[in-house]
């Protein structure tokens, strides 16, 4: 499990060792040496990828998850923990969700997350060619795609299926990539639910059920106000609730 962090580079580069570790603790994948930290078999063992790649989901709406990168040694495990919690949630597990940390990591932006770079994932703004971005046989993003193009593609799929984007904000604010994803979401017109929590981001201090129940209620009530971003506090109710749950319930981007 998490003891992989203390292993030597030889063990961190051993696929069998990594798989055995992440089967016990999916967040341990961040301690694996590249390219194993994004190896498909290792991600399946960690629970990040579905074992059945052709899995059929209960709901037709699609979702997108906006998170910081979490599959490298120095990264916070919060994004992986959040994603795994979604996959284990009774309601959220019904949606096919795009988890960007498991996919392409190329960019037409040399700095990857410079918000001043003009790419917003659309073909008319991305500086990669269509052949680089799109698999001709499927019409979908490929391994060489710009990450912004791939993310915007999945935002559009979610928009077209009456889905949504969950933006999991870590304590301290959004990452640079998440700020770009927010701008792309605004352009795509997709519904955004932004979660925020308390300084201690260990899973015992926040509850995935809070965002799950919130989105379920949104669907039950007819998907009202799709243009508004909704802030959802997912930290435990006490003792932090009054101190940190201080954002407006909705805001316009």
C-alpha positions as CSV (number, residue, x, y, z in Angstrom):
1,X,0.0,0.0,0.0
2,X,1.3,3.5,1.0
3,X,4.6,1.9,2.0
4,X,5.6,2.1,-1.6
5,X,6.7,5.6,-0.9
6,X,9.6,4.2,1.2
7,X,10.7,1.7,-1.5
8,X,13.8,2.1,-3.6
9,X,13.6,3.1,-7.3
10,X,14.0,-0.5,-8.4
11,X,10.8,-1.6,-6.6
12,X,9.0,1.6,-7.7
13,X,9.8,0.6,-11.3
14,X,8.7,-3.0,-10.8
15,X,5.2,-3.3,-12.3
16,X,4.2,-6.3,-10.2
17,X,5.3,-4.5,-7.0
18,X,3.3,-1.4,-8.0
19,X,0.2,-3.4,-8.8
20,X,0.3,-5.2,-5.5
21,X,0.7,-1.9,-3.7
22,X,-2.1,0.0,-5.4
23,X,-4.5,-2.9,-5.0
24,X,-4.3,-2.1,-1.3
25,X,-4.2,1.7,-1.6
26,X,-5.0,3.3,-4.9
27,X,-3.4,6.6,-3.9
28,X,0.0,4.9,-3.7
29,X,0.2,5.0,-7.5
30,X,1.8,8.5,-7.2
31,X,4.9,6.8,-5.7
32,X,5.4,4.6,-8.8
33,X,8.2,5.7,-11.2
34,X,7.1,6.9,-14.6
35,X,5.7,5.5,-16.8
36,X,4.1,3.1,-14.3
37,X,2.3,6.0,-12.5
38,X,0.1,6.2,-15.6
39,X,0.3,2.6,-16.8
40,X,-3.2,1.3,-17.8
41,X,-2.8,-2.0,-15.9
42,X,-1.6,-0.1,-12.8
43,X,-4.5,2.4,-13.0
44,X,-6.9,-0.5,-13.3
45,X,-5.4,-2.1,-10.2
46,X,-5.7,1.2,-8.3
47,X,-9.4,1.5,-9.3
48,X,-8.8,4.6,-11.4
49,X,-9.7,2.8,-14.6
50,X,-12.6,0.5,-15.0
51,X,-11.6,-3.2,-15.2
52,X,-14.1,-3.5,-18.0
53,X,-13.3,-0.9,-20.6
54,X,-16.7,-1.4,-22.2
55,X,-18.7,-0.9,-19.0
56,X,-22.2,0.3,-19.5
57,X,-23.3,3.0,-17.0
58,X,-26.8,3.3,-15.5
59,X,-27.2,6.9,-16.6
60,X,-26.8,8.4,-20.1
61,X,-25.5,11.8,-18.9
62,X,-21.7,12.1,-18.8
63,X,-19.6,13.9,-16.2
64,X,-16.2,15.6,-16.2
65,X,-13.9,15.9,-13.1
66,X,-11.7,19.0,-12.8
67,X,-8.8,18.3,-10.4
68,X,-5.2,19.0,-9.8
69,X,-2.7,16.4,-10.9
70,X,-2.2,13.7,-8.2
71,X,-0.2,10.9,-9.8
72,X,3.4,12.1,-9.0
73,X,5.4,11.8,-5.9
74,X,5.2,15.4,-4.7
75,X,1.5,15.8,-5.5
76,X,-1.4,15.8,-3.0
77,X,-3.4,12.5,-3.2
78,X,-6.7,14.5,-2.9
79,X,-7.7,14.2,-6.6
80,X,-7.2,10.4,-6.6
81,X,-9.1,10.1,-3.3
82,X,-11.9,12.2,-4.6
83,X,-12.1,10.2,-7.9
84,X,-12.1,6.9,-6.1
85,X,-14.8,8.2,-3.7
86,X,-17.0,9.1,-6.7
87,X,-16.6,5.6,-8.2
88,X,-17.7,4.1,-4.9
89,X,-20.6,6.4,-4.4
90,X,-24.1,5.0,-5.0
91,X,-25.3,7.9,-7.2
92,X,-22.1,9.3,-8.8
93,X,-20.9,5.9,-9.9
94,X,-23.9,5.8,-12.3
95,X,-22.2,8.4,-14.6
96,X,-19.3,7.8,-17.0
97,X,-16.8,10.4,-15.7
98,X,-13.8,11.7,-17.5
99,X,-10.9,11.7,-15.1
100,X,-8.1,13.8,-16.8
101,X,-5.2,12.5,-14.7
102,X,-5.5,9.1,-16.3
103,X,-5.2,10.5,-19.8
104,X,-3.0,12.6,-22.1
105,X,-0.4,14.9,-20.8
106,X,0.7,16.8,-23.9
107,X,0.0,20.4,-24.6
108,X,0.2,23.0,-27.3
109,X,1.2,25.4,-24.5
110,X,4.9,25.0,-23.8
111,X,4.2,25.8,-20.1
112,X,1.1,23.5,-20.0
113,X,-1.0,25.7,-17.7
114,X,-0.3,29.3,-18.7
115,X,-3.7,30.9,-18.6
116,X,-2.5,33.6,-21.0
117,X,-1.9,31.0,-23.7
118,X,-4.8,31.2,-26.3
119,X,-5.7,27.5,-26.4
120,X,-9.1,26.8,-24.9
121,X,-9.4,23.3,-26.3
122,X,-11.4,24.3,-29.4
123,X,-10.1,23.5,-32.9
124,X,-9.9,27.2,-33.7
125,X,-7.8,27.9,-30.6
126,X,-5.6,24.8,-30.2
127,X,-2.2,25.1,-31.9
128,X,-2.0,21.3,-32.5
129,X,-3.2,20.0,-35.8
130,X,-6.4,18.0,-36.1
131,X,-4.3,14.9,-36.9
132,X,-2.4,15.3,-33.7
133,X,-5.6,15.8,-31.6
134,X,-8.1,13.4,-33.2
135,X,-8.0,9.7,-33.9
136,X,-9.3,9.4,-37.4
137,X,-10.8,5.9,-36.7
138,X,-12.9,7.0,-33.7
139,X,-13.2,10.8,-34.0
140,X,-12.1,11.1,-30.4
141,X,-9.0,12.5,-28.7
142,X,-5.8,10.4,-28.9
143,X,-2.7,9.9,-26.8
144,X,-1.0,12.7,-28.6
145,X,-3.8,15.2,-28.0
146,X,-3.4,18.5,-26.3
147,X,-4.8,18.1,-22.8
148,X,-7.0,21.2,-23.3
149,X,-8.4,19.8,-26.5
150,X,-9.2,16.4,-24.8
151,X,-10.8,18.1,-21.8
152,X,-12.9,20.4,-23.9
153,X,-14.0,17.4,-26.0
154,X,-15.3,15.7,-22.9
155,X,-16.9,18.9,-21.6
156,X,-18.9,19.1,-24.8
157,X,-19.9,15.4,-24.4
158,X,-21.2,16.2,-20.9
159,X,-23.0,19.3,-22.1
160,X,-24.6,17.4,-25.0
161,X,-25.9,14.7,-22.6
162,X,-27.2,17.1,-20.0
163,X,-24.3,16.2,-17.8
164,X,-22.0,18.3,-15.5
165,X,-18.5,19.1,-14.4
166,X,-17.4,18.6,-10.8
167,X,-14.5,20.9,-9.9
168,X,-12.8,19.6,-6.8
169,X,-11.0,22.5,-5.2
170,X,-8.3,21.7,-2.8
171,X,-7.6,23.9,0.3
172,X,-5.6,26.8,-0.9
173,X,-7.5,27.4,-4.2
174,X,-7.8,26.1,-7.7
175,X,-4.7,24.9,-9.6
176,X,-3.7,26.8,-12.8
177,X,-5.1,24.0,-15.0
178,X,-8.4,24.1,-13.1
179,X,-8.7,27.9,-13.8
180,X,-8.3,27.2,-17.5
181,X,-10.8,24.4,-17.3
182,X,-13.3,26.8,-15.7
183,X,-12.9,29.2,-18.7
184,X,-13.4,26.3,-21.1
185,X,-16.5,25.2,-19.1
186,X,-17.9,28.7,-19.4
187,X,-17.4,28.6,-23.2
188,X,-18.9,25.2,-23.5
189,X,-21.9,26.1,-21.3
190,X,-21.6,23.1,-19.0
191,X,-23.0,23.1,-15.5
192,X,-20.3,23.4,-12.8
193,X,-20.4,22.1,-9.2
194,X,-17.4,23.3,-7.3
195,X,-16.6,21.5,-4.1
196,X,-14.4,22.9,-1.3
197,X,-13.4,21.6,2.0
198,X,-11.3,22.1,5.1
199,X,-7.5,22.4,5.5
200,X,-7.2,18.7,6.5
201,X,-8.0,16.9,3.2
202,X,-7.8,13.4,4.6
203,X,-11.0,11.6,3.6
204,X,-12.2,11.3,7.2
205,X,-12.7,15.1,7.1
206,X,-14.9,15.4,4.0
207,X,-17.9,13.5,2.6
208,X,-18.5,12.6,-1.1
209,X,-22.2,12.2,-0.1
210,X,-22.5,16.0,0.1
211,X,-21.8,16.6,-3.5
212,X,-23.6,13.4,-4.5
213,X,-26.8,14.5,-2.8
214,X,-26.5,18.0,-4.2
215,X,-26.3,16.8,-7.8
216,X,-29.0,14.3,-7.3
217,X,-31.3,17.1,-6.0
218,X,-30.4,19.2,-9.1
219,X,-31.6,16.5,-11.4
220,X,-34.7,15.9,-9.3
221,X,-35.6,19.6,-9.4
222,X,-35.3,19.8,-13.2
223,X,-31.7,20.9,-13.7
224,X,-32.5,24.5,-12.8
225,X,-30.0,27.4,-13.5
226,X,-27.5,25.5,-15.6
227,X,-25.6,28.7,-16.2
228,X,-24.7,29.2,-12.5
229,X,-21.7,27.7,-10.8
230,X,-22.8,26.0,-7.5
231,X,-20.4,26.0,-4.5
232,X,-20.8,22.8,-2.4
233,X,-19.0,22.5,1.0
234,X,-18.0,18.8,1.5
235,X,-16.1,19.2,4.8
236,X,-17.5,17.5,7.9
237,X,-20.2,19.5,9.6
238,X,-18.3,20.2,12.8
239,X,-16.0,21.8,14.0
240,X,-15.1,23.5,10.7
241,X,-18.5,24.1,9.1
242,X,-19.1,27.7,10.4
243,X,-15.5,28.7,9.8
244,X,-15.1,27.5,6.2
245,X,-18.6,27.2,4.8
246,X,-18.8,30.9,3.9
247,X,-19.2,31.0,0.1
248,X,-22.4,32.0,-1.7
249,X,-24.4,28.9,-2.9
250,X,-24.2,30.1,-6.5
251,X,-22.2,32.5,-8.6
252,X,-22.0,33.6,-12.2
253,X,-18.7,33.1,-14.0
